[in-house]
Amino acid sequence: MNYVLRGIGVLAAVGSFSLLAFTLPSGGEARGDSGGDDRMPRLTHTAWQQECASCHLAYSPALLPKASWQRVMGGLDRHFGENASLDPVTQADILRFLEANAADSGTSRMGDKVMQRMDTNAAPLRITETRWFVKKHDEVPRATWTRKSVGSAANCAACHRQAEQGMFNEHDVRIPK
Amino acid sequence: MIKRIAWIGVALLSSHAMADTPADFMARYAQQAGVAVSALSPTRGEALYRGEHPGREGKPVSCTSCHTANPKGTGKTRVGKPIEPLAPAANPQRFTDAAQVEKWFRRNCTDVLQRECTPQEKGDFIAWLQQLK
């Protein structure tokens, strides 16, 4: 009984500590809150969040290299079959932010992991085409992605319930029927 | 000099304080189209909303593809993110911000019609949506 209570206490402490670590803005340490294996680096940028997230999750810049973001932002008038064009000022502002925090910017552990599996000079347009993503999801059957409840692999939040908060812990994954 | 500064101040304040309304947009688009506001047609606006057109990938598209047949309901983007209702009766934020309104007309008209909408079409569209109860 005592052990059970102690266990709960430890879990609660660890839980609230990691929650705090995620909610609090990062301090002076350059890579202090730069994401890990299952969470995206904590970033805030008004235009990125407002504009990108009006149609889809504001995908982390750490998931693609700079060259990819340049291609994405250079083709917004035909963005995966949709017109997502922006005024030039906002477009340049968002691109600067994406480049500064890209997978190959050296600013996050998440980015390092993505780059470990990236070919030199590769500039994929889709996060789902990166070897990092493919490896991470290799146990998900192909048919799962196209279920009506999921739609496509672009819909992170269908299974990663805390994707909006940047949390991608494998144990929180619930694949909808 | 002081008078001029005061005027600039008043102009700045009012441009921030006064949000646009659907009626403001109707007046503006009617003026751009060179017609009276009374010449805007909710019937044509609804036809524009429901009309199907050949999409970029061969599949027919219309406004309803994302906004659904009911503009007072919640829509869905292609990747599954909810879209707030279009009709001001269900979502008072609609047609209150010129930059937003112009951005989405530009994007969505080119997606659905393969061209930008005319001021007359934009006026008709809002005329229909704003009279839905």
Interface residues (C-beta under 8 A of the other chain):
Chain A: A53 C55 H56 L57 D77 F80 G81 E82 N83 A84 S85 L86 D87 V150 G151 S152 A154 N155 A157 A158
Chain B: R56 E57 T77 R78 V79 G80 K81 A99 K103 R106 R107 N108 T110 D111
